[in-house]
Amino acid sequence: MNARLLQNSPLTDEEIAEAVAAFQEHGTKAAAAVALGISVDAVKRRVHAAAERGLLGYEPVIEGFKVADVSTQEDGDGNLERRWIRQSKDTGEGPEFELPAGHLVKGVSALVDPNNHIVAQWIKTREDGNAVDWVEVFKSAFAEYEGRAEPIPPPFRTESDFINFVPLNDLHIRLLCWRREVEVNWDLKIAERVIGETIDTIIGRLRPADTGIILGGGDLMHSDSDANRTAKSGNILDADGRYVKGVEVAQRLKVRAIEAALGKHQNVIVRILKGNHDEQSAVAIAHFLSAWFRNEPRVTVDLDQSLFWYHQFGKVMLAATHGHAAKMRDMPGIMAHRRAEMWGSTKFRYCHTFHVHHRERVATEGNGVICESHQAPVPQDAWHFGEGYLAGRSIQAITYHKELGEFGRVIESILDVEDARMAA
């Protein structure tokens, strides 16, 4: 039989015990090999195997081995009867291997003894061309947020006798219009660009007042979900993009308006009224704005959930509702009954409604309240256009004096510029 196969064949307990006895009797592996008539390597292999199986005591501790554990047996009086000592391979106390950053394991090489036990091991690595530096990834992801917590500096000078009221009503974000149906193209991108630029212009033209009011007049969103239907009547809506994309545009426009107002006023009050198109979205966006500006002491976000808004400024009483529930003609009575104390302490009273997308005024100063509805900045959808509804498009802001009432207005009409991307 091949000598190599014999050398690697399993050792019997008798062979191991015979080698251990000869080694202990003669003191060296060479002398034990002569006494047994086998090679020195064969004796080494058998003595090592004996140490691994716990057949050797403290002496001798085989080179490359260490005492792993000691077990004893005692009699009833506590006297030692037997002791078992196990030796095991001494792998050393080197540091635990760590794969270098940006490397992959390429291969593993090992040195084994005749019993196929690992004596030494080499781990080969290589650079990973596809390795991801997650530190840089996260730095890049959050880079755009740097500096947002810094407060916007207030204007150098403002006037305490004035307050600016900016109603941003009926933006109908996600409304989709096709020029060949309604003579105007309109989608998410056009809406953000046109409405955003108009807001900047309006607020930029206002006189610097201590307080500015940004009022969401309702129907900020065209659809309250991806179903693209009105919640109560179920009417089908022409909508552009996914619902979440529209919410993001609405959020950006509101933040844009508030930040512009911070540059013109010492303090900004924000209220988002619910409309018939966005009863759920309006609540979510209001809370988003509250969180967004939580570290800005000059912004107050009113989270009241009613369909009505009231504010007193000196002798001026302001009120607003979207108009899909309570009608404009009923607002003077509602104001007088629900805010009797405010009504009694003011001289100039104004009510603002929206919803109908056209300009209208009812009541007069003699009847106690001037009520008006406001135009919307968006074009008509296919259904309203087909029904023949007529209305201009604009955004406006009103300045009130605390002793004199309405003092001035800034109006920006929406001038549609053909968008080549939508033309068809």
Sequence and secondary structure as in RCSB ss.txt:
>XXXX:A:sequence
MNARLLQNSPLTDEEIAEAVAAFQEHGTKAAAAVALGISVDAVKRRVHAAAERGLLGYEPVIEGFKVADVSTQED
GDGNLERRWIRQSKDTGEGPEFELPAGHLVKGVSALVDPNNHIVAQWIKTREDGNAVDWVEVFKSAFAEYEGRAE
PIPPPFRTESDFINFVPLNDLHIRLLCWRREVEVNWDLKIAERVIGETIDTIIGRLRPADTGIILGGGDLMHSDS
DANRTAKSGNILDADGRYVKGVEVAQRLKVRAIEAALGKHQNVIVRILKGNHDEQSAVAIAHFLSAWFRNEPRVT
VDLDQSLFWYHQFGKVMLAATHGHAAKMRDMPGIMAHRRAEMWGSTKFRYCHTFHVHHRERVATEGNGVICESHQ
APVPQDAWHFGEGYLAGRSIQAITYHKELGEFGRVIESILDVEDARMAA
>XXXX:A:secstr
  HHHHHTS   HHHHHHHHHHHHHHSSHHHHHHHHTS HHHHHHHHHHHHHTT   SSS  TTEEEEEEEEEE 
TTS EEEEEEEEEE           TTEEEEEEEEEE TTS EEEEEEEEEE TT   HHHHHHHHHHTTTTTTS
     S  EEEEEEEEEE    BTB B HHHHS  B HHHHHHHHHHHHHHHHHHS  EEEEEEEE S  BS SS
TT B TTT  B  B S HHHHHHHHHHHHHHHHHHHHTTEEEEEEEE   SS TTHHHHHHHHHHHHTTT TTEE
EE   SS EEEEETTEEEEE  SSSS GGGHHHHHHHHTHHHHHT SEEEEEE SS S EEE  GGGT EEEE  
BSS   HHHHHHT    BEEEEEEEETTTEEEEEEEEE      TTT  
